[in-house]
Amino acid sequence: MAVDSLRPFATDKFINPVAVRLVKYKITPDVLSVLSLLFSFLAGVSFYLAGTNYVSSSSSYWMLLVAGFCVLVNSGLDAFDGAVARIMGVAGKRGDFLDHVIDRYADVFIICGIIFGGLCPWQIGLVAIVGVLLTSYLGTQAQAMGIGRYYGGIMGRADRLVIILAGTFLDFIYILIYHGAASFYGLSFLGWVMVIIAILSHVTALQRIYYIWKAIRAEERNEKSKNTS
């Protein structure tokens, strides 16, 4: 959640001013959401194309740069759609639902592109994607149970995207400098990024489980005290 802690500052200084301009040009939140989904798909395809020829074709290295750019655009559009909805006064359940669905598809596109491209072992990728989806599910499940939406924990979506971007560009820079694929104990930078995501996503899931469990127990105690009074 380190990146999310910067959200208030980024919202005031950058996101809201840009969102005001987008509203001026009549760009709706739904358009931004669909574009963010498109760029996540393009990111996944680019990771796949980069990975399938990671060692044998130098031209494929540039696909890493394309993938990183697409991830960056996806994360930006994801930040702007909510701000535009608030400014236009159209924020509601439908938009919130669409945003969550698109975010989950985006996560799957990006991570599966990395896995299917062979940029990380599929076993690590599988553990990572399960952790990502479980973490997201727990955040919305808390809201569904009446506890309130909870997105706490050590790693949120913004954190994941930032370290994926970092791993992507580090791999690209390494290739440009050393003219070969990066390998540290058998993994590229992106491979180690997926290890980090695999571990921290499950840690975040456990943190959210603990928070939700405590909230449920507190509710039960309150109900019990009301019934006995």
LUMMAR-574075 format. One record per residue: x, y, z of N, C-alpha, C in turn. Coordinates in steps of 0.2 Angstrom, whole numbers, plus 5000, padded with zeros to 4 digits. Example, Ala and Ser with C-alpha at 12.3 -4.5 7.8 and 13.67 -1.06 7.14 Angstrom:
BEGIN
5066	4972	5039	5062	4978	5039	5066	4984	5039
5064	4989	5035	5068	4995	5036	5064	5000	5039
//
This chain:
BEGIN
5004	4994	5000	5000	5000	5000	5004	5006	5000
5011	5006	4999	5015	5012	4999	5013	5016	4994
5012	5014	4988	5010	5019	4982	5003	5022	4984
4998	5018	4986	4992	5020	4988	4992	5026	4993
4997	5026	4997	4998	5032	5002	4999	5038	4999
5001	5038	4993	5003	5044	4989	4997	5047	4985
4991	5043	4985	4986	5044	4981	4983	5051	4982
4982	5053	4989	4979	5060	4990	4983	5066	4987
4990	5065	4987	4994	5070	4984	4993	5070	4977
4994	5064	4974	4993	5063	4966	4986	5066	4964
4981	5064	4968	4974	5066	4966	4974	5074	4965
4976	5077	4970	4976	5085	4971	4980	5088	4965
4986	5086	4965	4991	5089	4960	4991	5087	4953
4988	5081	4952	4989	5079	4945	4982	5076	4942
4979	5071	4946	4974	5067	4943	4968	5072	4942
4966	5076	4947	4960	5080	4947	4960	5085	4941
4966	5089	4941	4967	5094	4935	4966	5091	4928
4969	5085	4927	4968	5081	4921	4961	5079	4920
4958	5076	4925	4951	5074	4924	4947	5080	4922
4948	5086	4925	4944	5092	4923	4944	5093	4916
4950	5092	4913	4951	5093	4906	4948	5088	4902
4948	5082	4904	4945	5076	4901	4937	5077	4901
4934	5080	4906	4927	5081	4906	4925	5087	4901
4930	5092	4901	4929	5097	4896	4928	5095	4889
4932	5090	4887	4932	5087	4881	4927	5081	4880
4922	5081	4885	4917	5076	4885	4919	5069	4885
4924	5067	4888	4927	5060	4888	4924	5057	4894
4920	5052	4894	4916	5049	4899	4920	5043	4903
4919	5042	4909	4922	5037	4913	4922	5030	4909
4916	5028	4906	4916	5022	4903	4921	5021	4897
4922	5027	4894	4927	5027	4888	4934	5025	4891
4935	5029	4896	4942	5028	4900	4943	5021	4902
4937	5018	4905	4938	5011	4908	4939	5006	4902
4935	5007	4896	4936	5002	4891	4943	5003	4888
4946	5009	4887	4953	5010	4885	4958	5007	4889
4957	5007	4896	4961	5004	4901	4962	4997	4900
4956	4994	4898	4955	4987	4897	4959	4985	4891
4958	4989	4885	4962	4988	4879	4969	4988	4880
4972	4993	4884	4979	4994	4885	4982	4988	4889
4978	4985	4894	4980	4980	4898	4981	4973	4893
4976	4973	4888	4976	4967	4884	4982	4968	4879
4984	4974	4877	4990	4975	4873	4996	4974	4877
4996	4976	4883	5002	4974	4887	5003	4967	4888
4998	4963	4889	4998	4956	4889	5001	4953	4883
4998	4955	4877	5001	4952	4871	5008	4954	4870
5010	4960	4872	5017	4963	4871	5022	4959	4875
5020	4957	4882	5024	4953	4886	5025	4946	4883
5019	4943	4880	5020	4937	4877	5024	4937	4871
5024	4942	4867	5028	4942	4861	5036	4943	4863
5037	4947	4868	5043	4948	4870	5046	4942	4873
5042	4938	4877	5045	4932	4881	5046	4927	4876
5042	4926	4871	5043	4920	4867	5049	4920	4863
5052	4926	4862	5058	4926	4858	5063	4930	4862
5063	4929	4869	5067	4933	4874	5075	4932	4872
5077	4927	4870	5084	4925	4870	5086	4926	4862
5081	4923	4858	5083	4922	4851	5083	4928	4846
5079	4933	4848	5077	4938	4843	5078	4945	4847
5083	4949	4845	5084	4956	4848	5078	4960	4847
5074	4959	4841	5069	4964	4839	5063	4963	4844
5063	4957	4847	5057	4956	4852	5058	4960	4859
5065	4962	4860	5066	4966	4866	5062	4972	4866
5061	4975	4861	5057	4981	4860	5050	4980	4863
5048	4974	4862	5041	4973	4865	5040	4974	4872
5046	4973	4876	5046	4975	4883	5044	4982	4884
5047	4986	4880	5046	4993	4880	5039	4995	4879
5036	4992	4874	5029	4993	4872	5024	4990	4878
5026	4984	4881	5022	4982	4886	5022	4986	4892
5028	4989	4894	5029	4994	4899	5025	5000	4898
5025	5003	4892	5021	5008	4890	5013	5007	4891
5011	5001	4889	5004	4999	4889	5002	4999	4897
5006	4996	4901	5005	4995	4908	5004	5002	4911
5009	5007	4909	5008	5013	4912	5002	5017	4910
5000	5016	4904	4994	5019	4901	4988	5016	4905
4988	5010	4905	4982	5006	4909	4981	5009	4916
4987	5010	4920	4987	5012	4927	4984	5019	4927
4986	5024	4922	4984	5030	4922	4977	5031	4920
4974	5027	4915	4967	5028	4914	4963	5025	4920
4965	5020	4923	4962	5017	4929	4961	5023	4934
4966	5027	4935	4966	5032	4940	4961	5038	4938
4961	5039	4931	4957	5045	4929	4949	5043	4929
4947	5037	4927	4940	5036	4926	4936	5037	4933
4939	5036	4938	4935	5037	4945	4935	5045	4946
4940	5048	4944	4940	5056	4945	4935	5059	4941
4935	5057	4934	4930	5060	4930	4923	5058	4932
4922	5052	4934	4915	5051	4936	4913	5055	4942
4917	5056	4947	4915	5061	4952	4914	5068	4950
4918	5070	4946	4918	5077	4943	4911	5078	4939
4910	5073	4935	4903	5073	4931	4897	5072	4935
4898	5069	4941	4892	5067	4945	4889	5061	4943
4892	5057	4940	4889	5050	4938	4892	5044	4941
4896	5045	4947	4899	5040	4950	4893	5036	4954
4893	5029	4953	4888	5025	4956	4890	5018	4955
4885	5014	4957	4886	5007	4957	4888	5003	4951
4885	5006	4945	4886	5003	4939	4893	5004	4937
4896	5010	4938	4903	5012	4936	4908	5008	4941
4906	5008	4947	4910	5004	4952	4911	4997	4950
4905	4994	4948	4905	4987	4946	4909	4986	4940
4908	4990	4935	4912	4990	4929	4920	4991	4930
4921	4995	4934	4928	4997	4936	4932	4991	4939
4928	4987	4943	4931	4981	4947	4932	4975	4942
4927	4975	4937	4927	4969	4932	4933	4970	4928
4934	4976	4925	4939	4978	4921	4946	4977	4924
4947	4979	4930	4953	4979	4934	4955	4972	4935
4950	4967	4936	4952	4960	4936	4954	4957	4930
4951	4959	4924	4953	4957	4918	4960	4959	4916
4961	4966	4918	4967	4969	4917	4973	4965	4920
4972	4963	4927	4977	4959	4930	4978	4953	4927
4973	4949	4925	4974	4943	4921	4978	4944	4915
4976	4949	4911	4979	4950	4904	4987	4951	4905
4988	4955	4910	4995	4957	4911	4999	4951	4914
4997	4948	4919	5001	4943	4922	5001	4937	4918
4996	4935	4914	4996	4929	4910	5000	4930	4904
5001	4937	4901	5006	4938	4896	5013	4937	4898
5014	4938	4905	5021	4937	4907	5022	4929	4908
5017	4926	4910	5018	4919	4911	5018	4915	4905
5013	4916	4900	5013	4913	4894	5019	4915	4889
5022	4921	4890	5028	4922	4887	5034	4919	4889
5034	4916	4895	5039	4912	4898	5044	4917	4902
5042	4923	4903	5046	4928	4907	5047	4926	4914
5043	4922	4917	5043	4919	4923	5041	4912	4923
5043	4907	4928	5041	4900	4928	5033	4900	4929
5030	4896	4926	5022	4896	4926	5020	4894	4933
5024	4891	4937	5022	4889	4944	5022	4895	4948
5027	4900	4947	5027	4906	4951	5021	4910	4949
5020	4911	4942	5015	4915	4939	5008	4913	4942
5007	4906	4943	5001	4903	4945	4999	4905	4952
5005	4905	4956	5004	4907	4963	5002	4914	4964
5006	4918	4959	5005	4926	4959	4998	4927	4957
4995	4925	4952	4989	4927	4950	4983	4924	4954
4984	4919	4958	4979	4916	4963	4979	4922	4969
4985	4924	4971	4986	4928	4976	4982	4935	4974
4984	4937	4968	4981	4944	4966	4973	4944	4966
4970	4938	4963	4963	4938	4963	4960	4937	4970
4963	4933	4974	4960	4932	4981	4961	4938	4985
4966	4942	4984	4966	4948	4987	4961	4953	4985
4960	4953	4979	4954	4958	4976	4948	4956	4978
4946	4949	4978	4940	4946	4981	4939	4948	4988
4944	4947	4992	4943	4949	4999	4941	4956	5000
4944	4961	4996	4942	4968	4997	4935	4969	4996
4932	4966	4991	4925	4967	4989	4920	4963	4993
4923	4957	4996	4919	4953	5000	4917	4956	5007
4922	4960	5009	4921	4964	5015	4915	4969	5014
4915	4972	5009	4909	4977	5007	4903	4973	5007
4903	4967	5003	4897	4963	5002	4894	4961	5009
4898	4960	5014	4896	4957	5021	4894	4963	5025
4894	4969	5022	4892	4975	5026	4897	4978	5031
4903	4975	5030	4909	4978	5035	4911	4984	5032
4911	4985	5025	4914	4991	5022	4919	4989	5018
4920	4992	5012	4926	4990	5008	4933	4991	5011
4937	4986	5010	4943	4986	5014	4949	4984	5009
4953	4989	5007	4959	4987	5003	4966	4988	5006
4966	4987	5013	4972	4987	5016	4977	4981	5015
4982	4982	5018	4987	4976	5017	4994	4979	5014
4999	4975	5013	5005	4977	5011	5006	4979	5004
5001	4975	5000	5002	4976	4992	4995	4977	4989
4994	4983	4986	4988	4985	4983	4989	4984	4975
4984	4986	4971	4985	4985	4964	4990	4990	4961
4990	4996	4964	4995	5001	4962	5002	4999	4963
5003	4996	4969	5010	4993	4970	5012	4988	4965
5007	4984	4964	5009	4978	4959	5011	4981	4952
5007	4986	4950	5009	4989	4943	5015	4993	4943
5017	4996	4949	5023	5000	4949	5029	4995	4949
5029	4989	4952	5035	4985	4952	5035	4981	4946
5029	4979	4942	5029	4976	4936	5032	4981	4931
5031	4988	4931	5034	4993	4927	5042	4993	4928
5044	4993	4935	5051	4993	4936	5054	4987	4933
5051	4981	4934	5055	4975	4932	5055	4975	4924
5050	4977	4921	5050	4977	4914	5055	4982	4911
5056	4988	4914	5061	4993	4911	5068	4991	4913
5069	4987	4919	5075	4985	4921	5078	4979	4916
5073	4975	4914	5075	4970	4909	5077	4973	4903
5073	4978	4900	5074	4981	4894	5081	4985	4894
5082	4988	4900	5089	4992	4900	5095	4987	4900
5094	4982	4904	5099	4976	4905	5101	4974	4898
5096	4972	4894	5097	4970	4887	5100	4975	4883
5098	4981	4883	5102	4986	4879	5109	4987	4881
5111	4986	4887	5118	4987	4889	5122	4981	4888
5119	4975	4890	5123	4969	4890	5122	4964	4884
5117	4966	4880	5115	4963	4874	5113	4955	4875
5110	4954	4881	5108	4947	4882	5103	4948	4888
5099	4942	4888	5094	4942	4893	5096	4942	4900
5093	4946	4905	5095	4946	4912	5093	4939	4915
5098	4937	4919	5097	4931	4923	5100	4931	4930
5096	4931	4935	5099	4931	4942	5096	4925	4946
5101	4920	4947	5098	4914	4950	5093	4911	4946
5093	4912	4939	5089	4909	4934	5083	4913	4933
5082	4919	4935	5076	4923	4934	5078	4930	4932
5074	4932	4927	5075	4939	4925	5072	4944	4930
5073	4950	4929	5070	4955	4934	5062	4954	4934
5059	4953	4929	5052	4952	4929	5050	4945	4933
5054	4940	4932	5053	4934	4936	5054	4935	4943
5058	4939	4945	5059	4941	4952	5053	4945	4955
5051	4950	4950	5045	4954	4952	5039	4949	4953
5038	4944	4949	5032	4939	4950	5033	4935	4956
5039	4934	4958	5040	4931	4965	5038	4935	4971
5040	4942	4970	5038	4947	4975	5030	4947	4975
5027	4947	4969	5020	4948	4969	5016	4942	4972
5019	4936	4970	5017	4929	4973	5017	4929	4981
5022	4932	4983	5023	4931	4991	5018	4937	4994
5019	4943	4992	5016	4949	4995	5008	4949	4994
5006	4946	4988	4999	4946	4987	4995	4941	4992
4999	4936	4994	4996	4931	4999	4997	4934	5006
5002	4937	5007	5003	4941	5014	4997	4946	5014
4995	4949	5009	4990	4954	5009	4983	4951	5010
4982	4945	5007	4976	4941	5008	4975	4939	5015
4981	4937	5018	4980	4935	5025	4979	4941	5030
4982	4947	5028	4980	4953	5032	4973	4955	5031
4970	4954	5025	4963	4956	5024	4958	4951	5028
4960	4944	5028	4956	4939	5031	4956	4941	5039
4962	4943	5041	4962	4944	5048	4958	4950	5050
4958	4955	5046	4954	4961	5047	4947	4960	5047
4945	4956	5042	4938	4955	5041	4935	4950	5047
4939	4945	5049	4938	4941	5054	4936	4945	5060
4941	4949	5062	4940	4954	5068	4934	4958	5067
4933	4960	5062	4927	4965	5061	4920	4960	5062
4920	4954	5059	4914	4950	5060	4914	4948	5068
4919	4947	5071	4919	4945	5078	4916	4951	5082
4918	4957	5080	4916	4963	5084	4909	4964	5083
4906	4963	5077	4899	4964	5075	4895	4959	5080
4898	4952	5080	4894	4947	5084	4894	4949	5091
4899	4952	5094	4899	4954	5101	4894	4960	5102
4894	4964	5097	4889	4970	5098	4882	4967	5098
4881	4963	5093	4874	4960	5093	4872	4956	5099
4877	4952	5102	4876	4949	5108	4875	4953	5114
4878	4959	5114	4877	4963	5120	4871	4967	5119
4868	4968	5113	4862	4971	5112	4856	4967	5114
4857	4960	5113	4852	4955	5114	4851	4954	5122
4857	4955	5125	4857	4953	5132	4855	4959	5137
4855	4965	5134	4854	4971	5138	4846	4973	5138
//
